[in-house]
């Protein structure tokens, strides 16, 4: 069966997504820190049992950086631009387990 995309939010400029490991398992407890263009943290989110995270309030338009943290996992740093649109969920996979 085809996996259906779940909308995590219907509000514009709300960053949301799903995080998995390299074997496609959902990662619970990943901390997602969102920084503004000045490098100041503006949101800190945590994934649930289904690897989902979602902000509760919209961010102003602009460029943001996302850093993800979970013990023993590594992730790419992501950058995105918000322009007043409803965002589809980000599908993020860890780069692997750190030794």
C-alpha positions in Angstrom: 0.0 0.0 0.0 1.1 3.5 -0.8 2.0 5.6 2.3 -0.2 8.6 2.6 1.3 12.0 3.3 -0.1 13.4 6.5 -0.6 17.2 6.8 0.9 18.2 10.1 -0.4 21.8 9.9 -2.7 24.0 7.8 -1.0 27.3 8.9 1.5 29.2 6.7 5.1 29.5 7.9 4.8 26.6 10.4 7.9 24.3 10.1 7.0 20.7 10.5 8.2 17.3 9.4 9.0 13.6 10.1 12.4 12.3 11.0 13.6 8.7 10.4 16.8 6.8 10.7 18.7 5.1 7.8 16.6 2.0 8.2 13.3 4.0 7.9 12.3 3.8 11.5 10.7 6.8 13.1 13.0 8.7 15.5 11.4 9.8 18.8 13.0 12.5 20.9 14.9 14.3 18.2 15.4 18.0 19.2 14.9 20.4 16.3 16.2 23.9 16.9 15.2 26.6 14.4 17.5 29.6 14.1 16.7 32.9 12.4 19.1 34.6 9.9 21.0 36.3 12.8 21.7 32.8 14.3 19.3 33.3 17.2 17.2 30.3 18.3 13.5 31.0 17.6 11.9 27.6 18.2 12.9 24.3 19.8 10.8 21.3 18.9 10.9 17.6 19.8 9.7 14.6 17.7 6.9 12.3 19.0 6.7 8.5 18.8 6.0 8.8 15.0 9.0 11.0 14.4 6.8 14.0 13.8 7.5 17.6 14.9 5.5 20.8 14.3 5.7 24.3 15.5 2.6 25.7 17.1 2.8 29.3 15.8 3.9 30.7 12.4 7.3 32.3 12.0 7.8 35.6 10.1 8.9 35.4 6.5 12.7 34.9 6.1 15.5 32.4 6.0 15.9 29.9 8.8 18.4 27.2 9.7 17.4 23.9 11.3 19.7 21.8 13.5 18.7 18.4 14.7 20.1 16.7 17.7 19.8 13.1 19.1 22.3 11.1 21.0 24.4 8.8 18.6 22.8 10.2 15.4 24.1 12.7 13.0 22.0 15.0 10.7 22.7 17.6 8.0 22.0 21.2 8.9 19.0 22.4 6.8 18.2 25.9 5.6 14.9 27.1 4.3 13.1 30.2 3.3 9.6 31.0 4.5 7.3 33.1 2.3 3.9 32.9 3.8 2.9 29.5 2.4 1.7 26.3 4.1 4.7 24.1 4.2 4.6 20.4 3.3 6.2 18.2 6.0 10.0 17.9 5.7 11.0 14.3 5.3 14.4 14.1 7.1 16.6 11.0 7.4 19.6 10.8 9.7 23.0 10.5 8.1 23.8 7.5 10.3 24.7 6.4 13.7 27.8 8.1 15.2 30.4 5.7 16.7 
